Amino acid sequence: MKKVKILVGFIMDGKAGGIDKYLLNFLEQVHNECVQVDFLTNHIDANLKQKLEQYDSHLYEVANLKQPNLQYRQICDIIQKNKYDVTYFNISTAISRIGPQAAFDCNVPIRVIHSHSTGNDCSNPYKRKLLDFLHNKYKKQLYKTANRFYACSKKAGLWMFPESIVESDKFKVIHNAPNTSSVVNSKSISKDGGACTYRALVRINENAKNSKCSVSCESLMLDDISRSDTIPVNDIRTDEVEFSHEAKIGKISDKAIFYLMSRGLSEEDAKAMIVRGFAYPISKELPVEYAVEMNNLINLELEGAIG
């Protein structure tokens, strides 16, 4: 089987932090003889390099943004030498357009840009100013260098990509080989008249016999004016499969609120605890610092808004 080669940029200053931690966790999970994940950095960190070598991954040092032409040539050389199937650039490095442009010019088949934040989310005022400058300069051209787009939120997506891309919120799961399996878990929380829509295609092709797929959609509405819709498309083209699809839409249970209040919690704290519990299957998969931020965000969103 042909090995899939992925190039990730960047690990800034040689230290893996933020979104890079997810990528390193991903590497630990998918590492095998069929996948190779390499990283770009502007500074080689010996400990990180040694860790990556355990997974047969390479860490390539390239010039920083003060030398854009040199950085572009170096990335092109790395791509052409290793013949990557996929490139992945997060917002902090994609926004300069150097890496994505190099991938585009080298005809990498799958070119991913991931917008995981906005310039306003950056705590460093100098970096925030730089991100805003690059954003204003390159936003209209940047998306043309990629053919896959991801965002951690609609806000982050709209900051980086045209609205026509962000509004296309469908996703696909396609089984194209026998004995494959997939699990789709969708969770949404809506309040203040918010609307959540699950749209997805699950296709199991004729040659994907003995495949298994489970789809679960759960929605929690915090008031009477919010809504949630499920629009699945399940395209099953063989009988020799195991497929299940369930959808749950509901509100916070009054009995659960009463029980928690009888244990000394206020109504607001009780409802926040239930919402955190609903989101726990997601937060438990995150690094600790992100799980804490997620719970803080839930508390902030619910503060004073529940009555």
MOQUI-V568224 format. One record per helix or strand. SS is the DSSP state (@ for helix, = for strand). FROM is the first residue (numbers start at 1). LEN is the number of residues. Records with the same first field share a line. If there is no record, write none. Layout:
# MOQUI-V568224
SS->FROM-LEN, FROM-LEN
This chain:
# MOQUI-V568224
=->4-8, 32-1, 35-7, 59-3, 86-5, 110-6, 148-4, 171-5, 181-10, 195-10, 211-11, 227-10, 241-11
@->12-3, 19-12, 46-8, 65-18, 91-4, 98-8, 119-3, 125-21, 154-7, 163-4, 254-9, 267-17, 288-15
